[in-house]
Amino acid sequence: MPKIQQCLISIELANSLADVVKALGVKVPGGELGFLCPECERPLRPHGGASPHFEHTERNADCPLSHKLTPQT
């Protein structure tokens, strides 16, 4: 379930910015747009789809806003 939907700007604006950057072929230093988690301050990326949200670029088990791995059955 999406946990982060606001990161100083809305997810809709973040996704739009990501689309513009991609369409223009702009090279972003570090490869990410510079969004940081409000809880752990680690990098986030906007994620689209049916339920737009931000995701950590790397899973952070210590952050309550990071996706947790679900056990495989």
N, CA, C and O of each residue as an XYZ file, in Angstrom:
292
protein
N       0.838     -1.171      0.000
C       0.000      0.000      0.000
C       0.887      1.239      0.000
O       1.863      1.290      0.748
N       0.568      2.249     -0.830
C       1.367      3.472     -0.862
C       1.371      4.160      0.493
O       0.328      4.289      1.134
N       2.542      4.599      0.925
C       2.649      5.246      2.221
C       3.017      6.717      2.128
O       2.661      7.497      3.012
N       3.723      7.110      1.076
C       4.172      8.498      0.967
C       3.505      9.119     -0.257
O       3.780      8.720     -1.389
N       2.638     10.087     -0.030
C       1.952     10.752     -1.135
C       2.268     12.236     -1.204
O       1.829     12.917     -2.130
N       3.008     12.738     -0.256
C       3.370     14.153     -0.227
C       4.823     14.274      0.191
O       5.233     13.656      1.173
N       5.608     15.055     -0.534
C       7.028     15.227     -0.247
C       7.396     16.667     -0.612
O       8.139     16.905     -1.564
N       6.879     17.601      0.138
C       6.966     19.039     -0.133
C       6.193     19.447     -1.373
O       5.685     20.566     -1.448
N       6.100     18.554     -2.346
C       5.231     18.779     -3.497
C       4.350     17.543     -3.635
O       4.659     16.485     -3.086
N       3.285     17.682     -4.351
C       2.378     16.545     -4.513
C       2.995     15.500     -5.439
O       3.866     15.806     -6.254
N       2.530     14.275     -5.298
C       3.007     13.197     -6.162
C       2.642     13.474     -7.615
O       3.392     13.114     -8.522
N       1.501     14.107     -7.842
C       1.110     14.414     -9.225
C       2.117     15.362     -9.878
O       2.501     15.157    -11.029
N       2.548     16.396     -9.153
C       3.547     17.319     -9.690
C       4.891     16.615     -9.870
O       5.574     16.837    -10.869
N       5.271     15.780     -8.924
C       6.535     15.041     -9.035
C       6.534     14.133    -10.254
O       7.528     14.066    -10.978
N       5.424     13.431    -10.490
C       5.344     12.577    -11.673
C       5.399     13.395    -12.960
O       6.015     12.976    -13.939
N       4.756     14.561    -12.956
C       4.807     15.436    -14.136
C       6.235     15.921    -14.391
O       6.694     15.934    -15.533
N       6.932     16.319    -13.331
C       8.331     16.745    -13.483
C       9.203     15.609    -14.013
O      10.050     15.822    -14.880
N       8.995     14.412    -13.492
C       9.762     13.259    -13.959
C       9.495     13.000    -15.440
O      10.417     12.671    -16.185
N       8.235     13.147    -15.875
C       7.890     12.963    -17.290
C       8.584     13.997    -18.168
O       9.094     13.661    -19.237
N       8.607     15.262    -17.722
C       9.254     16.329    -18.487
C      10.757     16.075    -18.591
O      11.340     16.203    -19.667
N      11.374     15.720    -17.478
C      12.815     15.433    -17.464
C      13.131     14.305    -18.445
O      14.088     14.390    -19.215
N      12.320     13.252    -18.409
C      12.536     12.108    -19.307
C      12.328     12.511    -20.769
O      13.134     12.155    -21.629
N      11.252     13.252    -21.055
C      10.935     13.651    -22.424
C      12.006     14.555    -23.022
O      12.309     14.470    -24.212
N      12.575     15.420    -22.191
C      13.613     16.341    -22.676
C      15.000     15.721    -22.670
O      15.946     16.302    -23.202
N      15.124     14.546    -22.072
C      16.429     13.889    -22.008
C      17.398     14.604    -21.077
O      18.613     14.524    -21.258
N      16.864     15.300    -20.087
C      17.706     16.037    -19.147
C      18.448     15.047    -18.251
O      17.843     14.119    -17.715
N      19.739     15.241    -18.090
C      20.543     14.414    -17.198
C      20.543     15.047    -15.818
O      20.998     16.177    -15.641
N      20.035     14.318    -14.851
C      19.945     14.808    -13.480
C      21.130     14.271    -12.690
O      21.356     13.060    -12.680
N      21.892     15.136    -12.028
C      23.024     14.650    -11.225
C      22.567     13.605    -10.221
O      21.583     13.809     -9.510
N      23.273     12.496    -10.163
C      22.914     11.418     -9.254
C      21.816     10.516     -9.788
O      21.519      9.484     -9.185
N      21.210     10.884    -10.906
C      20.190     10.054    -11.524
C      18.807     10.156    -10.917
O      17.868      9.558    -11.442
N      18.648     10.891     -9.832
C      17.342     11.046     -9.189
C      16.968     12.527     -9.180
O      17.820     13.383     -9.419
N      15.709     12.829     -8.908
C      15.239     14.211     -8.952
C      15.449     14.978     -7.651
O      15.120     16.163     -7.581
N      15.986     14.333     -6.625
C      16.295     15.038     -5.389
C      15.198     15.028     -4.346
O      15.224     15.846     -3.426
N      14.226     14.119     -4.460
C      13.183     14.019     -3.447
C      13.717     13.208     -2.274
O      14.362     12.177     -2.465
N      13.447     13.679     -1.055
C      13.920     12.986      0.147
C      12.745     12.609      1.033
O      11.748     13.328      1.104
N      12.874     11.480      1.705
C      11.845     11.009      2.622
C      11.736     11.975      3.806
O      12.755     12.355      4.381
N      10.527     12.375      4.174
C      10.370     13.286      5.314
C      10.708     12.614      6.648
O      10.923     13.301      7.647
N      10.757     11.298      6.671
C      11.038     10.564      7.906
C      12.528     10.249      8.062
O      13.118     10.565      9.095
N      13.142      9.628      7.046
C      14.538      9.177      7.165
C      15.508      9.995      6.317
O      16.722      9.827      6.430
N      14.984     10.876      5.472
C      15.777     11.760      4.611
C      16.617     11.015      3.573
O      17.621     11.543      3.095
N      16.216      9.803      3.226
C      16.880      9.060      2.151
C      16.148      9.334      0.841
O      14.988      9.745      0.861
N      16.806      9.112     -0.300
C      16.208      9.452     -1.602
C      14.917      8.692     -1.911
O      14.763      7.512     -1.599
N      14.001      9.427     -2.537
C      12.735      8.880     -3.015
C      12.634      9.096     -4.511
O      13.313      9.953     -5.076
N      11.772      8.305     -5.149
C      11.434      8.544     -6.555
C       9.918      8.516     -6.672
O       9.249      7.749     -5.979
N       9.378      9.356     -7.552
C       7.929      9.311     -7.756
C       7.565      8.040     -8.509
O       8.304      7.595     -9.387
N       6.434      7.464     -8.164
C       5.968      6.231     -8.782
C       4.524      6.448     -9.214
O       3.686      6.861     -8.413
N       4.240      6.171    -10.471
C       2.892      6.382    -10.999
C       2.023      5.157    -10.801
O       2.213      4.394     -9.853
N       1.091      4.978    -11.678
C       0.204      3.826    -11.603
C      -1.159      4.192    -11.048
O      -1.529      5.364    -10.988
N      -1.898      3.169    -10.644
C      -3.260      3.367    -10.152
C      -3.287      4.141     -8.841
O      -4.269      4.819     -8.539
N      -2.214      4.044     -8.064
C      -2.139      4.730     -6.781
C      -0.789      5.450     -6.680
O       0.132      4.940     -6.042
N      -0.660      6.631     -7.303
C       0.624      7.333     -7.339
C       1.169      7.614     -5.942
O       0.426      7.974     -5.029
N       2.479      7.441     -5.795
C       3.132      7.658     -4.508
C       4.631      7.768     -4.713
O       5.135      7.552     -5.815
N       5.342      8.108     -3.642
C       6.801      8.109     -3.653
C       7.284      6.782     -3.094
O       6.654      6.207     -2.206
N       8.409      6.294     -3.617
C       9.041      5.083     -3.100
C      10.496      5.386     -2.790
O      11.126      6.193     -3.472
N      11.026      4.746     -1.771
C      12.457      4.860     -1.496
C      13.209      4.250     -2.673
O      12.780      3.238     -3.226
N      14.327      4.859     -3.058
C      15.113      4.284     -4.143
C      15.751      2.970     -3.704
O      16.010      2.091     -4.525
N      16.004      2.845     -2.397
C      16.472      1.590     -1.813
C      15.636      1.324     -0.570
O      15.423      2.222      0.245
N      15.165      0.099     -0.427
C      14.340     -0.266      0.721
C      15.074      0.056      2.019
O      16.262     -0.238      2.152
N      14.375      0.654      2.970
C      14.960      1.024      4.254
C      14.112      0.406      5.363
O      13.068      0.946      5.728
N      14.562     -0.720      5.892
C      13.790     -1.455      6.903
C      13.575     -0.638      8.177
O      12.651     -0.917      8.941
N      14.421      0.368      8.412
C      14.309      1.181      9.625
C      13.308      2.334      9.492
O      12.947      2.953     10.494
N      12.863      2.626      8.285
C      11.940      3.749      8.063
C      10.496      3.243      8.050
O      10.177      2.309      7.313
N       9.621      3.846      8.855
C       8.226      3.412      8.874
C       7.479      3.705      7.568
O       6.392      3.169      7.348
N       8.045      4.543      6.708
C       7.389      4.876      5.442
C       7.889      4.039      4.270
O       7.370      4.157      3.160
N       8.888      3.198      4.506
C       9.438      2.352      3.454
C       8.588      1.092      3.299
O       8.067      0.560      4.280
N       8.453      0.624      2.062
C       7.736     -0.619      1.838
C       8.452     -1.756      2.551
O       9.681     -1.817      2.584
N       7.673     -2.634      3.108
C       8.228     -3.805      3.781
C       8.101     -4.999      2.850
O       7.144     -5.088      2.081
N       9.045     -5.903      2.913
C       8.965     -7.134      2.151
C       7.846     -8.001      2.707
O       7.727     -8.162      3.921
N       7.040     -8.549      1.838
C       5.980     -9.440      2.300
C       6.462    -10.873      2.138
O       7.067    -11.207      1.120
N       6.202    -11.726      3.128
C       6.649    -13.122      3.046
C       6.007    -13.845      1.885
O       4.821    -13.660      1.611
N       6.779    -14.666      1.201
C       6.269    -15.481      0.114
C       5.659    -16.749      0.695
O       6.246    -17.382      1.573
N       4.475    -17.119      0.202
C       3.828    -18.339      0.712
C       3.821    -19.420     -0.328
O       3.318    -20.516     -0.078
